[in-house]
Amino acid sequence: MQGENEERRSPTSVLVIDAHSDIREVLSDMLRHEGYRVKAVGSGAEGLRQVMQDHYEAALLDIRLPDLDGPSVLRVMRELDPSLPIIVLTGYATVVNTIKTRAKSAFAHLTKPYNQEDIKTILRRAVGVIRLAEPGTQARRAVQR
């Protein structure tokens, strides 16, 4: 489970943006079970509102949304929070989509149906990267050794 070997801190917050309520529910349940604090929304506009209002350590973004173009949401999220690792989920994997999302700085790109273990592994890696970038983290670790 996330956090077993880490110093005590509040639960890692993850934003899930997916058009399909069943996928949002499954992802939310899985991530909560892993110890994450999850906010799940069904539209690009609501996802952008959340990024403006709250701090998240990672985001899972469906590339096909009912209101906004996924790559555009990714670009704006990156502008709002350049350090936010964004994992793109899509049921429409094409080379063009992969290239577009990578070019817009997605942390990772997964195709639906996804493997839950893959999501957990990539999310742990994404959160680890952002925590390494936190001010003082590397210095604290160096002193503890």
C-alpha positions as CSV (number, residue, x, y, z in Angstrom):
1,M,0.0,0.0,0.0
2,Q,1.2,3.5,-0.7
3,G,2.9,5.2,2.1
4,E,4.2,2.1,4.0
5,N,7.8,3.1,3.7
6,E,7.3,6.9,3.6
7,E,7.3,9.5,6.4
8,R,3.9,10.3,7.8
9,R,2.0,12.8,5.7
10,S,-1.5,13.4,4.6
11,P,-2.9,11.1,1.9
12,T,-1.7,11.8,-1.6
13,S,-4.5,13.5,-3.6
14,V,-5.3,12.3,-7.1
15,L,-7.7,13.9,-9.6
16,V,-9.5,11.6,-11.9
17,I,-11.1,13.1,-15.0
18,D,-13.1,10.6,-17.0
19,A,-16.3,10.8,-19.1
20,H,-17.6,7.4,-18.0
21,S,-19.0,7.2,-14.5
22,D,-18.3,3.5,-14.2
23,I,-14.6,4.0,-14.9
24,R,-14.5,7.0,-12.5
25,E,-16.0,4.8,-9.8
26,V,-13.7,1.8,-10.4
27,L,-10.6,4.1,-10.4
28,S,-11.7,5.9,-7.3
29,D,-12.4,2.7,-5.4
30,M,-9.1,1.2,-6.4
31,L,-7.1,4.3,-5.5
32,R,-8.9,4.9,-2.2
33,H,-8.1,1.3,-1.3
34,E,-4.5,2.1,-2.0
35,G,-4.6,5.0,0.4
36,Y,-5.1,7.9,-2.0
37,R,-7.5,10.8,-1.5
38,V,-9.5,10.9,-4.7
39,K,-11.6,13.6,-6.4
40,A,-13.3,12.3,-9.6
41,V,-15.1,14.4,-12.2
42,G,-16.7,13.8,-15.5
43,S,-15.8,16.7,-17.7
44,G,-12.7,18.7,-18.8
45,A,-14.2,22.0,-17.4
46,E,-14.7,20.5,-14.0
47,G,-11.2,19.0,-14.0
48,L,-9.7,22.4,-14.8
49,R,-11.8,24.0,-12.0
50,Q,-10.4,21.4,-9.6
51,V,-6.8,22.1,-10.6
52,M,-7.4,25.8,-10.0
53,Q,-9.1,25.3,-6.7
54,D,-7.0,22.5,-5.1
55,H,-3.6,20.9,-5.1
56,Y,-3.2,17.4,-6.5
57,E,-0.1,15.2,-6.6
58,A,-1.2,13.4,-9.8
59,A,-4.1,13.3,-12.3
60,L,-5.6,10.6,-14.4
61,L,-7.1,12.2,-17.6
62,D,-9.4,10.5,-20.1
63,I,-8.4,11.9,-23.5
64,R,-12.0,11.8,-24.8
65,L,-14.2,14.1,-22.8
66,P,-17.8,15.3,-23.4
67,D,-17.1,19.0,-23.3
68,L,-13.4,19.7,-24.2
69,D,-10.7,18.2,-26.2
70,G,-8.4,16.0,-24.0
71,P,-5.1,17.3,-25.4
72,S,-6.3,20.9,-24.8
73,V,-7.3,20.0,-21.2
74,L,-3.8,18.5,-20.7
75,R,-2.2,21.7,-22.1
76,V,-4.2,23.9,-19.8
77,M,-3.6,21.7,-16.7
78,R,0.1,21.8,-17.5
79,E,-0.1,25.7,-17.6
80,L,-2.0,25.8,-14.3
81,D,0.4,23.4,-12.5
82,P,3.6,22.6,-14.4
83,S,4.7,20.1,-11.8
84,L,1.5,18.0,-11.9
85,P,2.1,14.5,-13.3
86,I,-0.7,13.7,-15.7
87,I,-1.4,10.2,-16.7
88,V,-3.5,10.0,-19.9
89,L,-6.0,7.2,-20.3
90,T,-7.7,6.5,-23.6
91,G,-9.7,3.9,-25.3
92,Y,-8.7,5.3,-28.6
93,A,-5.0,4.7,-28.8
94,T,-3.4,5.8,-32.0
95,V,0.1,6.8,-32.7
96,V,-1.1,10.4,-33.4
97,N,-2.9,10.6,-30.0
98,T,0.2,9.2,-28.2
99,I,2.5,11.7,-29.9
100,K,0.1,14.6,-29.2
101,T,-0.2,13.8,-25.5
102,R,3.5,13.1,-25.1
103,A,4.3,16.4,-26.8
104,K,2.1,18.2,-24.3
105,S,4.0,16.6,-21.4
106,A,1.8,13.7,-20.2
107,F,3.7,11.7,-17.6
108,A,2.4,8.5,-19.1
109,H,-0.1,7.2,-21.7
110,L,-2.3,4.1,-21.0
111,T,-4.8,2.4,-23.2
112,K,-8.2,1.2,-21.9
113,P,-8.9,-1.4,-20.9
114,Y,-6.0,-0.7,-18.6
115,N,-4.3,-3.1,-16.2
116,Q,-4.9,-1.9,-12.6
117,E,-1.4,-2.9,-11.5
118,D,0.0,-0.7,-14.3
119,I,-2.0,2.3,-13.1
120,K,-0.8,1.7,-9.5
121,T,2.8,1.4,-10.6
122,I,2.8,4.5,-12.8
123,L,0.9,6.5,-10.2
124,R,3.5,5.6,-7.5
125,R,6.3,6.6,-9.9
126,A,4.5,9.9,-10.7
127,V,4.0,10.8,-7.1
128,G,7.6,9.8,-6.3
129,V,8.9,12.2,-9.0
130,I,6.8,15.1,-7.7
131,R,7.9,14.4,-4.1
132,L,11.6,14.4,-5.1
133,A,11.0,17.8,-6.5
134,E,9.6,19.2,-3.3
135,P,11.8,21.8,-1.7
136,G,14.2,20.2,0.8
137,T,13.3,16.6,0.1
138,Q,16.7,15.6,-1.3
139,A,18.5,17.5,1.5
140,R,16.5,15.8,4.2
141,R,17.2,12.4,2.7
142,A,20.9,13.2,2.4
143,V,21.1,14.2,6.1
144,Q,19.2,11.0,7.1
145,R,21.8,8.7,5.4
